[in-house]
Amino acid sequence: MPGTHENAPTTHEPGDRREFYRIDDHIGLEIRWLETDQATDTDPFIDSPLESLKAEFRRLDQDVKSHLATLAERDRSLAGLIKSLNSKLDTLARIIAFEQNPLQPEDWQDVTLSEGGLSFSSAPDAWKKGDRMAVRMTLPPELYQPRAEAEVYDVHPEDHGNARVHTTFVHINDSDRQQIARHVMRWQIRQRQKE
């Protein structure tokens, strides 16, 4: 059952998987197959004319965060208020973006996720070792959408005819990795609260 147990720590290195914690979760997962020589600076998920506005939003968000650091030295209370308002706007932006481009039911699946990679179920012949893919994950309930480039390092047949595809992230921005780390941490906290 998704979201019910925590696996041992893992790494993104296929040979030694002990650095990152893995969780079993139910997330939105969008996958685009990549050619081995495809440039990683192109975004295979650009599917909206609003992409330039999203880039501007991210730039402004970074600008606010840099000013907050300076303001915190002079007025801690005001900095705390602005930080809360910034988080509120960020959450609202994620909700609006998700409502504008909702995922279909088939885009939600049970995965095993860590900062180093993920595994998911797929058609038996869809992926093979060495294949590369771009992935965009939607992580509830915060609706963060980290992106990464992943490589398949193993494929195992499953009992019901599908295959379990195990990947490692070969290219991921620090901010996206931090979103996954925060999601894993919050998932762990929610599980402890249920116990």
N, C-alpha and C positions, 0 to 999 in steps of 0.2 A: 504494500500500500504506500503511495507516495507521501513523503513528508512525515514518515513515522520513525525513522531511525537515522543515526549518524554513523557513517563508515569511518574506517581508520584514515588518518591523514594520508594525503597523496601528493605527488609532485606532477609537474608537466612532463617529466622525463619518463618514457615508457619503461626503461630498465629499473628505475628505482622510484617507486611511487609512495613516498613517505612524508612529503613536505606540507601538502595542503589537505584540509578537511573536506570530505565529500559529503554531500547530502542528497537524499532522494527526494525530488520535488516535482511538482506539476507546473510547468512554465510554458509560455508562448515561445515557439522555436521556429524561426524562419531560416532556411538554408539555401544558399546559392552555390552551385558547383563552380570551381575555379580551374582554369587551365593552369598547368604547372608553371608556365612562364608569364601568367597574367600579372600585371602590375598591381601591387597592394595598395597604391595610393588612389585607385579608382574605387568608388563606392557602389557596389552592386545593389544596394538597397535604396538608391535615389529613385523614388517613385512618386515624387510630389513636387509641385511648383513652389511649395513652402520651404524647401530645403535651405534657400538663402536666408530666409527669416529665422530658421532654426539656428543657423550658423551665427547670425547676429545676436540672437538670444544667448547663445553660449559665450560669445565674446563679452556681452554686457554682464553676464553672471560672473565671469572671471574678474571683470573690472570692479564690481561690487565687493567681491571677496578680498581683493587687494586693498581697497579703501577701508574695509572693516578692520583689518589688522592694525592700521594706523589709528583709526578711531578708538579701538579698544584700549589703547595706551592712555587716552585722555578721558574717555567717558564709557566705562564698562557697561552701565545700564542701557545707554543709548545704543551701543554696539550690539548688545544682546537683543534689543527690540528690532533693530534693523536686520539682524541675522535671522530672527524668527519670521519677519515679513518676507525676507528673501526666500526662506524655505517654503513658506506658504505659496508664494508666487511660482516657485519651482514645481511644487506639487500640482498646482492648478494647471501649469503648462503641460505636465505629463498627462494629466487627465484629459485635457483638450486634445492633445496630440493622439492619444489612444482612441478617443471617440471619433476623431476624423478618419482614422485608419484602423478600425477594429480588426482583430484577428478572427479568422474563421474557426469553428470548432475543431477542425482537423489540424490546426496550427498549434493546439495545446497538447502537450504530451508529457509523459512521465520520463524524467531524465535523472541521471546522476551527475551532479555539478560540483565543481571545485574551481578555485582560482586558476588551476593549471589545465583544465579541459572539461569535457563532458562526454557522456555516453547516452545514446538514444536508440530507440527501436526503428528499424527501417525494413524495406523490402529486401529479400535475401541477396539479390545481385546488384543492388543499387550502388554499393560502395565497396572499394577494396583498399588494402593497405597501401599507403602512399598518396591516396587521393587527397586533394585540398578542397576546402570549402570556406565560404564566408558564412558566419552565423550571426544572427541578431536574436537576442533573447529578450523576452518580456518577463520581468520578475515581479510577480504580485507579492504583497498588495501595493508596493510602492510604485509599480509600473516603470521601474528603471529599464532602459533598453541598451545594455552593453552590447558591443559588437566585437568580433574577433575573427581572425583567420585561423582555421584549425586544420590539422592533418590527421588522417586516419592512421592509427598504429595497430589496430586489431579489429577483427570482425568475428563474432561468435554466433552460431545458429541458436535460435531460441526454440522453446518447445512448441509454440503455436505457429511455426512456419516463417516467422520474420527473423531478422538478424539483429544482434546488439552491436552497434557501431561505437567503438571507443576512439576518442580523439584527444589530441593535445593541442593547446593554443600555441601557435608558432609566431603569431603577431597580434598583440593586444595593447592598446593604450593604457597607461597607468590609471587614468580616470575610470576606464571601463573595468579594469581589474579591481579597483577599489569598490566599485558598485557591486561587483560579485562578492567581494569580501564582506561588505556590509550586509548584503542579503543573507549570506551564510551565517554570519553572526546573529542577525535578527531571527533567522530560522531556528538556530540553536536556543535562543532565549525563549521563543514561543513554545518550543518543545519542552523545555524545563518547566514553564508555567503550567503546561497541561498535566505534568506528572504529579 
